[in-house]
Amino acid sequence: MLKVNRNDHRPIWQQLLDQAVHNISTGKWPPGELLLPSRELAQLVGVSRSTIQIVYEELFSRGYTVTSRRGGTRVSDWTYAPRSSEDVVIQGPIPPELPSLNDSIGHLHSWFGNHDNRKVEIDFNPHEPYIDENLTQSWKKSFLQASTESNLDIWSYGDARGLLPLREQIQRYLSLERGIHIDVDQILLTSGAQHSIDLIAQGLLNEGDKVSVEDPGFPAAWMTMKYRRMQVESVPVDEHGLCVDRIHPQTKLVFVTPSHQCAVGVIMSEPRRQQLMHMAAHHRYWIIEDDYDSEFRYRGDPLPTLFSQQPQNTLYMMSFSKMVAPGIRLSAIIGPRIAIDRLTQVHELTYRHLPIMEQLTLTHFIERGHFMRHMRRVRNIYRRRHEVMTKAIVASGLSSRFTLSGVETGLHMLLESETSYDEQAMTNAALDQGVRVYPLSKYCLESNRKGWILGFAKVDEHQIEEGIYRFARTVSTI
């Protein structure tokens, strides 16, 4: 029986959720067990039914339960448990072996490609955040403050890890907002996700190593790895996230977006997370956790990171591209000191350090409270736009023709079609109507999945409704 502790500072739903997760993970609630209806459980526990519904929704979204109209809510029967031969207590996983340095330098061409010249009125771009004059004015104030910096030493060659005051601000943010507790020397500043991936390829892998990527997934990840002459292995993604059991046993690195899968948008279930971490420790490979937009979750708090659970062989990538703007080109890699030390050596050799003014400006931007005010404001904007897009997709009939996913977190969602559907014809037809949508196939390495990724961050509520209805009308004519 779940119990409420009135002296506990946590929200009631969080207390009950933690108890339920414990019961499932320890086997107290075995796979297949039918949970009580929410109304009946609410009466037994002495809470509102809506509280129990929140708990059940969280259990379902994290993969602990399955539901059906007639069968109710049951504990997942595929909950991960290590095989007995692997069921070994690992006292601090041994980090993967460090390869020799790769000193080659190259250039990664954009995977996104050039758009044609047709007029676009509504662009469902999934990669760019909302930017307005409030942000630019706040950034201007921080820039002017940073320009008055009197310490002349900062204009000399600096720490390859990045400006210390900025890393201290990031350290504080990660501790308060993401539950990641690290030393400041475990943070390396970079100029974006592709820069981070390129550094990791050069510093932690040998040429010809096998690396595993999500498919569909983030194209820049596998393009960068291929450019660095790695053997890229595609791993399918299903409704529970990365199919961990399909990872090649000789892989040296796995790139994953667990909080909001890039492209499909699903949340990696807790059993899959545990399975991935166990296998990474057992086979001694790196996990690259790209946490690109998990700050924007529309029910509950952001999910725990893989890094916070297993920091010994996980590298956590964060970026200010979605939180502030892509143009500032600032992001970070967080990881075990042995890995960050190696990446810092490569960074110092190939890039030296990031431009100082952007780092100083972002430091002031965070210190003066502009960053958190901006985050609170855009979260409200994204919540409204997320709701408008979801309702428009349902009202327009698109959700009855295609599978809608990725609606819990992030700045985009997916409409997936049958693989036989003419995705490109639909994309071109929508563009003829002034609406740009983004084909799922462009995010696939070997997968033949089809559909469209729809971003809503840069599109206002009226345009979202208009664009979705135009798209729906176009679908009906194909």
C-alpha positions, 0 to 999 in steps of 0.5 A: 500500500502506498502511504503519504507522509505529511511531514515530507517536503516533497509533493504528494504525487512525488512521494507516491511515485517514488514508492511505486517505482521502488515496488516495481524495481524491487519486484514487490509489484511483479511484471504483469500485476494489475494496479488498482483503478485510480479512483479506488487507490485514491480512496485507499490512500486518502488523496485526490484521484488526480494525484493518482492519475499523475502517478500512473501517467508518470509510471507509464511515460517512464516505461514501468507500466503498460495500459489498455482500454479493457486490461487496465494498468499493469506492471511492464512484463519486460522490466529489465533484470540483469542476467545471472551471469552478468549480475555482478556488483561492480565497484565503480565501473572502470572507465574505457581505455583511453586511445592515443590522441588523434591530431587530425583537424577537419571540417564538418559540413552541415547535414541540414542542406540548403532550402529551395527558393519557394516562399515559406510562410510557416516553418515548423523548424525543430532546431531553433528556439524562440527569440525575441526583443526581450532576450536580445535586450537582456543580452545587450545589457550583459554584453555592455557589462562584460565590456567593462571588465577591468581584469586585463588577464582575461584577454590573454590566452585562457584556460582551454576548459573555458572561462572559470566564472562561466563554468562555476555558473554552469556547475551551480545550474546543473546542481540546482536544476539537473541534480548533477553534482560535479567539480568545476574541472569536470566541465569543458566549454565548446562551441556546440554539439558538433564541436563536442562530438568531434572532440570526443571522436578525436580524444576518446576513440581510435580510428576504425572503432565501432560507435553506435548511434540512434536510428532515427537520430541526430545526423551530425553525430554519425556524420562527425564520427564517419568523418573521423573514420569510425565504424558507425553502427545504427541502433533502432529506436522504438516506443521505449527509446534505444533498443539496447539489446541491438548495440554491437558488443564491440562498440566503444561508444553509444550516442543517445538522447534519452530525455527526448529522443532526437527525431522520434521524441520518445522518452527512454524508459527506465528499464532501458536506461538501467540496461544501457548503464549496466551493459556500458559498465560490463563492456566498458564503453562510453555513453554520450548523453545529449540532453539538448532540450530536456529543460522543456518538459510539460508534465513534471520535472526534467527526468534524471540524467544518466550521468547523475546515475553513472558518471564513471563512463558517461559524458553529458552534453548540454547546450545553450543553443535551445535554452538561449540561442544557437548564435552564441555558440556555447555548450559544454561537455561534463564527464569524469575527470580522466575524460575531460582532461583528455578532451581538454588536451585535444581542445587546446591543440586544435581550438585553444579556447572559445572567444572571451566576449561570448563567455563573459556575456553569458556569465553576466547573463546568468549572474544577473538573473536574465537567464532564469527569467528567460527560461521561465518566460519561454517555458510558458510560451512553449507550453502554450504552443505545445498545447495549441499544436497538439490540439490542432493535430487532433482536431485536423484529423492528422492524429487519426491518419498518422502516429503522434509521438514526442509530446511530453518534452522538448520543442518538436513532435513527430507525425509518423506514417506507414513506410509505404507513404510518399513522404517526399511528395507530401513534403513538397506539396506542403511546401507549395502551400507555404508550409515547411515540414521536416521529413523523418527520413533525413534523420535515418541512417539505415531505418526506412521509417517515414513521417514529419518532425514538427517544431513549434518553438519559433511559430506563434499560436495562430501560425501553428493552427494555420500551418497544421490545417494547411498540412492536413488539407494537403494530406487529404489531396495526396 
